[in-house]
Amino acid sequence: MQYDVIAVDMFNLYYRKKNSSLEKDPISIARNMVTFINNEVMQHLTDDGKLFLLYDPIPKTDLGLSKTFKYTERQEIVHAYKKNRTHDRNCLTVVDLVRKNFIHRGGNVISVISDKYEADDFMESIVRKEAEEFDKKHPDGGRELRILMITNDEDYSRYLTN
């Protein structure tokens, strides 16, 4: 099936590829992520479709290794949120390598990063904006906008419809 918009949760993809990779070094995991996106994801994108690579906050100062770094304001709202998660030292290295690989792929490959919001928090805005643009291109209403979200994060389920 072809999609007009594909959104990939990059940190989620990192953990999936890390767990399924035989080689656990950062270069091999990054290569597996890029290969997955190029071979498995891009083939499902329409010719004028957009690929959104969504990143959780990437701290620039301590690369996420500080014990005092807070991911988002959610930690203040729900104290137990991500309380027991630990940093994977390779995660940010790998994700940054993959991000750099896709930086110059043209206007239809869009990296979305914020220091306040997590990847799933961008979906509502992306869907709204892409739906408006799609409706302008297809005023006859001949077909609906098709969106694929690649993640196993349960936070995305709020965006599912029939």
C-alpha positions in Angstrom: 0.0 0.0 0.0 1.1 3.6 -0.7 1.0 6.3 1.9 1.0 10.1 1.6 2.6 10.5 5.0 4.8 8.1 6.9 6.0 9.0 10.4 8.7 7.0 12.1 9.4 7.1 15.8 13.2 7.1 15.6 14.0 6.3 19.2 11.5 3.5 19.1 13.1 2.2 15.8 16.5 2.4 17.5 15.5 0.0 20.2 13.8 -2.4 17.8 16.8 -2.5 15.5 19.2 -2.8 18.4 17.4 -5.8 19.8 17.2 -7.5 16.4 20.7 -6.7 15.2 23.4 -9.4 15.4 26.1 -6.7 15.6 25.5 -4.3 18.6 28.0 -1.6 17.7 26.6 1.9 16.8 27.6 1.8 13.2 25.8 -1.6 12.5 22.7 -0.5 14.3 22.6 2.8 12.4 23.1 1.0 9.1 20.2 -1.4 10.0 18.0 1.6 10.7 18.9 3.4 7.5 18.5 0.2 5.5 15.0 -0.4 7.0 13.9 3.1 6.2 15.3 3.0 2.6 14.1 -0.6 1.8 11.0 -1.2 3.9 9.6 2.3 4.5 10.3 4.5 1.4 8.8 1.9 -1.0 5.4 2.6 0.6 5.6 6.4 0.1 3.7 8.0 -2.7 5.8 9.9 -5.2 5.0 13.2 -3.6 4.6 11.8 -0.1 6.4 13.0 3.0 8.5 11.0 5.4 8.6 12.4 8.9 11.4 11.2 11.2 10.3 12.0 14.7 12.8 12.3 17.5 12.3 12.5 21.2 14.3 15.4 22.8 18.0 15.2 22.1 19.9 17.2 24.7 22.7 19.0 23.2 24.7 19.7 26.4 25.2 16.3 28.0 24.1 13.9 25.2 21.5 12.5 27.5 24.0 10.9 29.9 23.4 13.2 32.8 21.4 11.7 35.7 19.7 15.1 36.1 18.5 15.6 32.5 14.7 15.7 32.2 13.2 14.4 28.9 10.1 16.6 28.9 7.7 18.4 31.1 5.8 15.2 31.5 8.1 14.1 34.3 6.9 17.0 36.3 3.2 16.2 35.5 3.4 12.4 36.2 6.2 11.7 38.7 6.5 8.1 37.8 6.8 8.7 34.0 10.0 7.1 32.7 11.3 7.0 36.3 13.0 3.7 35.9 14.4 4.2 32.5 18.1 4.3 32.1 20.2 5.9 29.3 21.6 3.7 26.6 24.9 5.3 25.8 24.8 4.2 22.1 21.2 5.4 21.5 22.0 9.1 20.9 25.1 8.3 18.9 23.2 5.9 16.6 20.1 8.2 16.2 22.4 11.2 15.4 24.2 9.1 12.7 20.9 8.2 11.2 19.6 11.8 11.4 22.7 13.0 9.6 22.2 10.4 6.9 18.7 11.7 6.1 19.4 15.4 6.5 20.0 16.1 2.8 17.4 13.9 1.2 15.2 16.7 0.0 12.1 18.5 1.2 10.0 15.5 1.5 12.1 13.9 4.3 11.5 16.0 7.4 13.3 15.6 10.7 11.2 16.8 13.7 13.1 17.4 17.0 12.1 19.5 20.0 13.6 19.8 23.5 10.1 19.9 25.0 8.0 17.4 23.2 8.3 13.7 22.4 7.9 12.1 19.0 4.2 11.2 19.4 3.3 14.7 20.5 4.0 15.9 16.9 1.5 13.6 15.2 -1.6 15.8 15.7 0.0 18.8 14.1 1.5 16.8 11.3 -1.9 15.2 10.5 -3.7 18.5 10.6 -1.2 20.3 8.4 -0.9 17.4 5.9 -4.7 17.0 5.7 -5.1 20.7 4.9 -2.5 20.5 2.1 -3.9 17.2 0.8 -7.4 18.7 0.6 -6.1 21.7 -1.4 -4.4 19.3 -3.8 -7.5 17.0 -4.0 -10.5 19.3 -3.8 -12.7 16.7 -5.5 -12.4 14.4 -2.4 -11.6 11.5 -4.6 -9.6 9.7 -1.9 -8.5 10.1 1.7 -5.1 11.0 3.0 -3.3 7.9 3.9 -0.9 8.0 6.9 1.3 5.3 8.3 2.9 5.5 11.8 5.8 3.2 12.5 6.1 2.6 16.2 5.1 0.3 19.0 4.7 3.1 21.5 1.2 3.0 22.9 1.0 6.8 23.0 0.3 6.8 19.3 -2.9 4.9 19.7 -4.8 8.1 20.3 -4.3 9.0 16.7 -5.9 5.8 15.3 -9.2 6.0 13.5 -11.2 3.6 11.3 
